[in-house]
Amino acid sequence: MSKPAVTDGIDQTGLARLAAADAPLPAEIEAVLPDGRDEYEISPDLARLLAGIVLMHRPRSVLEFGSGRSSLVIARALSAVGGGRLTSVENAPEFSRDAWALAGRVMGVDAQQVVSKVRVTLTPAGPFNGYVDAAPALSARAPYDLVLIDGPSGPLGRDWTMFAAIHHLSHGALVIVDDAARPGERRAVERWLRRWPGLSVALDRPRMTRGATILRFDGATRARFWLRTIAGAVYERARQVARHLRGRSAAERRRAGTPG
């Protein structure tokens, strides 16, 4: 990945210290941190890092792709620094209903969940899974000082998020990518860095639980055309379709009792 950058308000050393520390957080945040038993929630160490960044970076507006326990942690942290706006994009709100209901009641936080279907959509860098109904709300509630990318799930699910967010980021915004130890997420980050020179790596921690990468945005939305990026996206989409077809064929053979 590219050379680490200094963030507005938090330099690389500060982010690394937050990622390594286990210092107590305000009691109202400690009370809602995940315990690590639910694999679908963000990990406890990422939750602490996320809360610490909100407390130190003091964003006025936060965007997250994928809602749940992270929404509640963000909302409590925003409230602790005087309030702010939380916009959460989700395609399966039934799985985060309880956490989101609590997040929506946090004092001083304007919380809105944007429910959107996920479908394959064509971007300038190829076909990706995207929240196809989210664009109007994302534009209306912009700009964003902090973004958490934790959805949509599945291959080629994370690439689209940067295409949706890049033009709505404030100067110095931080973008946190969850599950950054997985090859798909790491390739997505590499594609973003090649396409947008305005993005740089502020912190990369693949050895955290499930991994986390933090990017900084310097305000420049100019994009570079990379044929390699498009070719890679198309290739990965073809592999995804092939895996899906093989899985469906195997399932049909099992139902029919035919040996594989």
C-alpha positions as CSV (number, residue, x, y, z in Angstrom):
1,M,0.0,0.0,0.0
2,S,1.0,3.6,-0.4
3,K,3.1,5.7,2.1
4,P,1.2,6.5,5.3
5,A,-0.1,10.1,5.6
6,V,-0.7,12.5,8.4
7,T,-4.4,13.0,9.2
8,D,-6.0,16.3,10.1
9,G,-6.3,16.1,13.9
10,I,-4.7,12.6,14.4
11,D,-1.3,11.7,13.0
12,Q,-0.2,8.2,12.2
13,T,1.4,7.9,15.6
14,G,-1.8,8.9,17.3
15,L,-3.8,6.3,15.3
16,A,-1.3,3.6,16.0
17,R,-1.5,4.4,19.7
18,L,-5.3,4.2,19.6
19,A,-5.1,0.9,17.8
20,A,-2.7,-0.6,20.3
21,A,-4.2,0.8,23.5
22,D,-6.9,-0.7,25.7
23,A,-7.5,2.4,27.7
24,P,-10.9,2.8,29.4
25,L,-13.6,4.7,27.4
26,P,-16.4,6.8,28.9
27,A,-18.8,4.5,30.8
28,E,-21.7,5.0,28.3
29,I,-19.5,3.7,25.5
30,E,-17.9,0.9,27.5
31,A,-21.5,-0.3,28.2
32,V,-22.3,-1.0,24.6
33,L,-19.0,-2.4,23.3
34,P,-19.3,-5.9,21.7
35,D,-17.9,-8.8,23.6
36,G,-16.7,-10.7,20.6
37,R,-19.1,-13.6,20.7
38,D,-21.2,-12.5,17.7
39,E,-19.1,-12.9,14.6
40,Y,-21.5,-10.5,12.7
41,E,-20.7,-7.6,15.0
42,I,-17.6,-5.5,14.7
43,S,-14.8,-6.8,16.8
44,P,-14.1,-5.4,20.3
45,D,-10.7,-4.0,19.2
46,L,-12.2,-2.2,16.2
47,A,-15.1,-0.9,18.3
48,R,-12.6,0.6,20.7
49,L,-10.5,2.1,17.9
50,L,-13.7,3.5,16.3
51,A,-14.8,5.1,19.5
52,G,-11.3,6.5,20.2
53,I,-11.2,8.1,16.7
54,V,-14.6,9.7,17.2
55,L,-13.5,11.1,20.6
56,M,-10.2,12.4,19.2
57,H,-11.1,13.4,15.6
58,R,-14.5,14.8,16.7
59,P,-16.3,14.3,13.4
60,R,-19.5,16.3,12.9
61,S,-20.9,13.7,10.4
62,V,-20.3,10.0,10.2
63,L,-21.3,7.6,7.4
64,E,-21.3,3.9,7.8
65,F,-22.0,1.1,5.3
66,G,-23.5,-1.7,7.3
67,S,-25.3,-1.0,10.6
68,G,-25.5,-2.8,13.9
69,R,-23.4,-2.6,17.1
70,S,-21.1,-0.2,15.3
71,S,-24.0,2.3,15.0
72,L,-24.6,2.3,18.7
73,V,-20.8,2.8,19.5
74,I,-20.6,5.7,17.0
75,A,-23.7,7.3,18.4
76,R,-22.6,7.1,22.0
77,A,-19.1,8.5,21.0
78,L,-20.6,11.3,19.0
79,S,-22.8,12.2,22.0
80,A,-19.8,12.3,24.2
81,V,-18.1,15.0,22.0
82,G,-21.2,17.2,21.8
83,G,-23.4,15.4,19.2
84,G,-23.4,15.0,15.5
85,R,-24.9,13.2,12.5
86,L,-24.9,9.5,11.8
87,T,-26.0,8.1,8.5
88,S,-26.1,4.3,8.2
89,V,-26.7,2.4,5.0
90,E,-28.1,-1.1,5.4
91,N,-29.7,-3.7,3.2
92,A,-31.0,-6.1,6.0
93,P,-32.3,-3.8,8.8
94,E,-34.0,-6.7,10.5
95,F,-30.6,-8.0,11.8
96,S,-29.7,-4.7,13.4
97,R,-33.1,-3.5,14.6
98,D,-32.3,-3.6,18.4
99,A,-29.0,-1.8,18.1
100,W,-30.3,0.8,15.7
101,A,-33.3,1.5,17.9
102,L,-30.9,2.4,20.8
103,A,-28.6,4.4,18.5
104,G,-31.6,6.4,17.3
105,R,-32.4,7.5,20.9
106,V,-28.9,8.8,21.8
107,M,-29.0,12.4,23.0
108,G,-27.7,15.0,20.5
109,V,-27.3,12.6,17.6
110,D,-29.2,12.9,14.3
111,A,-29.3,9.3,13.3
112,Q,-30.8,8.1,10.0
113,Q,-30.8,4.5,8.7
114,V,-30.9,4.4,4.9
115,V,-32.4,1.0,3.8
116,S,-31.3,0.0,0.3
117,K,-31.2,-3.1,-1.8
118,V,-27.8,-4.5,-2.9
119,R,-27.4,-5.2,-6.6
120,V,-24.7,-5.3,-9.2
121,T,-24.1,-1.8,-10.5
122,L,-21.6,-0.6,-13.2
123,T,-19.0,1.9,-12.1
124,P,-16.1,3.5,-14.0
125,A,-13.9,0.7,-12.7
126,G,-16.2,-2.2,-13.4
127,P,-19.2,-4.1,-12.0
128,F,-19.6,-4.1,-8.2
129,N,-22.2,-4.9,-5.6
130,G,-23.7,-1.6,-4.4
131,Y,-26.4,0.0,-2.3
132,V,-28.4,1.1,-5.3
133,D,-31.1,3.1,-3.5
134,A,-28.8,5.1,-1.2
135,A,-27.5,7.9,-3.4
136,P,-30.1,10.6,-2.7
137,A,-29.8,10.3,1.1
138,L,-26.0,10.1,0.9
139,S,-25.9,13.4,-1.0
140,A,-28.5,15.1,1.2
141,R,-26.7,14.3,4.5
142,A,-23.1,15.0,3.2
143,P,-20.3,16.0,3.8
144,Y,-18.8,13.2,6.0
145,D,-15.8,13.5,8.3
146,L,-15.6,9.8,9.1
147,V,-16.7,6.7,7.2
148,L,-16.9,3.1,8.4
149,I,-17.0,0.5,5.6
150,D,-18.4,-2.8,6.9
151,G,-20.7,-3.8,4.0
152,P,-22.1,-5.0,1.8
153,S,-20.9,-8.5,2.3
154,G,-19.6,-10.9,-0.3
155,P,-17.1,-10.6,-3.1
156,L,-16.8,-7.2,-4.7
157,G,-19.1,-5.8,-2.0
158,R,-16.8,-3.1,-0.7
159,D,-15.5,-1.5,-3.9
160,W,-18.7,0.4,-4.6
161,T,-18.7,2.2,-1.3
162,M,-15.8,4.4,-2.2
163,F,-17.4,5.4,-5.5
164,A,-20.5,6.4,-3.5
165,A,-18.6,8.3,-0.8
166,I,-15.6,9.9,-2.4
167,H,-17.4,13.1,-3.6
168,H,-19.1,13.5,-0.2
169,L,-16.0,13.5,2.0
170,S,-14.7,16.5,3.8
171,H,-11.0,17.5,3.7
172,G,-9.1,15.3,6.1
173,A,-11.9,12.7,6.4
174,L,-10.9,9.3,7.7
175,V,-12.2,6.1,6.1
176,I,-12.1,2.9,8.2
177,V,-12.3,-0.4,6.3
178,D,-13.3,-3.4,8.4
179,D,-12.3,-7.0,7.5
180,A,-9.1,-5.6,5.9
181,A,-7.3,-8.9,6.6
182,R,-9.3,-10.6,3.8
183,P,-7.9,-10.6,0.3
184,G,-11.0,-9.1,-1.3
185,E,-11.0,-6.1,1.0
186,R,-7.2,-5.6,0.6
187,R,-7.6,-5.7,-3.2
188,A,-10.4,-3.2,-3.0
189,V,-8.2,-0.8,-1.0
190,E,-5.4,-1.2,-3.5
191,R,-7.8,-0.3,-6.3
192,W,-9.0,2.8,-4.5
193,L,-5.4,4.0,-3.9
194,R,-4.6,3.5,-7.6
195,R,-7.7,5.3,-8.8
196,W,-7.8,8.3,-6.3
197,P,-4.4,10.0,-5.5
198,G,-6.4,12.0,-2.9
199,L,-6.5,8.8,-0.7
200,S,-3.6,7.6,1.3
201,V,-3.0,5.0,4.0
202,A,-3.1,6.5,7.5
203,L,-2.9,3.1,9.3
204,D,-2.9,-0.5,8.3
205,R,-3.5,-3.3,10.9
206,P,-4.1,-6.6,9.1
207,R,-3.3,-8.5,12.4
208,M,-6.2,-6.9,14.3
209,T,-9.2,-9.1,14.7
210,R,-10.4,-9.5,11.1
211,G,-8.1,-6.6,10.1
212,A,-8.6,-2.8,9.7
213,T,-7.2,-0.2,7.3
214,I,-7.7,3.5,7.8
215,L,-7.4,5.9,4.8
216,R,-7.2,9.6,4.8
217,F,-8.7,11.9,2.2
218,D,-6.9,15.1,1.2
219,G,-9.9,16.7,-0.6
220,A,-8.9,15.9,-4.2
221,T,-11.5,13.9,-6.0
222,R,-9.6,13.6,-9.3
223,A,-9.5,10.0,-10.5
224,R,-6.9,8.2,-12.6
225,F,-8.0,5.7,-15.3
226,W,-6.3,2.3,-14.6
227,L,-7.1,-0.5,-17.1
228,R,-5.6,-2.9,-14.6
229,T,-8.2,-1.9,-12.1
230,I,-11.1,-2.5,-14.5
231,A,-9.7,-5.8,-15.7
232,G,-9.2,-6.9,-12.1
233,A,-12.8,-6.1,-11.2
234,V,-14.2,-7.8,-14.3
235,Y,-12.0,-10.9,-13.6
236,E,-13.2,-11.1,-10.0
237,R,-16.8,-10.7,-11.1
238,A,-16.4,-13.6,-13.5
239,R,-14.9,-15.7,-10.7
240,Q,-17.8,-14.8,-8.4
241,V,-20.3,-15.8,-11.0
242,A,-18.5,-19.0,-11.7
243,R,-18.4,-19.9,-8.0
244,H,-22.1,-19.1,-7.7
245,L,-22.9,-21.4,-10.6
246,R,-20.7,-24.2,-9.3
247,G,-22.4,-23.9,-5.9
248,R,-25.9,-23.9,-7.3
249,S,-25.0,-26.9,-9.5
250,A,-23.6,-28.8,-6.5
251,A,-26.8,-28.0,-4.5
252,E,-29.0,-29.2,-7.3
253,R,-27.0,-32.5,-7.5
254,R,-27.4,-33.0,-3.7
255,R,-31.1,-32.5,-3.9
256,A,-31.4,-34.9,-6.8
257,G,-29.2,-37.5,-5.0
258,T,-26.6,-37.4,-7.8
259,P,-23.0,-38.0,-6.8
260,G,-20.8,-34.9,-7.3
